[in-house]
Amino acid sequence: MITVAELAEALGAEAEGALDLGVSGAAEPAAARPDQIALAMAPAFAEGLKVGKARAAILWEGADWRGFGLEAAIIAPRPRYVLAGVTRAFDTPPRLAPGIHPSAVIDATAEIGEDARIGPFVVIGANVRIGAGARIFSHVVIAEDVVIGTGALIQARVWIGARVRIGDGFIAQPGAVIGGDGFSYVSPTPGVVDEARATGNITPRERAAYVRINSLGAVMIGDDVEIGANACIDRGTIADTLIGDGTKIDNLVMVGHNVRVGKGCLLCGHTGIAGSAVIGDRSVLGGRASIADHAVLGSNVIITGNAAVSGHVPDGRIMMGYPGVRRDEFIGMFKALRRLPRLLAKLDSAQKSVSNPGGSD
């Protein structure tokens, strides 16, 4: 339990009222208990405060907390940012026993930092270096020559391939695969895709089998990066696949070989980035966004959900639709599409029958 004053200090926010009042958690206003702080950071939550039993609340600027019968209040100038601090303050981190579990298999050449916790059935390969304070949960596999910085949190069943380099503050959610082979194949003679690109046609004939192009590169990940559950990041063919500092990757995201993702990016669920694409700093890719191979996105770009991009996108542009176009252009196209049934109906009503005395076409 912490006091309202301590919570406000942790949030960098102003508090009023009974600052020594203790709270043990946070809840929605209508469901809050007396020992919880109510999250009512917008006027829409005011009615819930009348129903719930909270003695303290986090409120929007200008709210009359005394009028709600509260004993204390914290004022949230930017509600969602304050919410991040609240969840951090009351979060229960994943628990892992100190030390190294007896069932873990760790190569004699691996270097494990101080205070690291390693769970059951973890496998750590030759010449691996893991920084201080790491928490590595059960059934994680870390291949040879991997380097991981300090404070890593690696959840169950994560697989990290050979030669991967990862910075400090890394988080990997369950089932993430980092450093798998890239999806790269070639045929001895020009194949279906080559012909289709060159001519727009496909000639029916027997095709030669595909030959694998092996992945000699690795994956380089910066500081404070998070990889979501079951996300996959392929290693590069020759050069490394790169993920910049502070980038957050959601569940089930696919990052292909040779891709370069900048700093501070958000890649939302089901996003797919094909090989050798470039994503600039601070860009956001909405859910199920698709980025074609070799596409280049500038910095501060937003690709909305379900949009597909196949070429160059300059800095600061919002792209929507399939295929992806500028936001203003997409909105114009969508409006025109919605008007189309009315236009067709008007056209149909305006048509007049044409007499045909001859009776033939």
Disulfide bonds with the S-S distance in Angstrom:
none
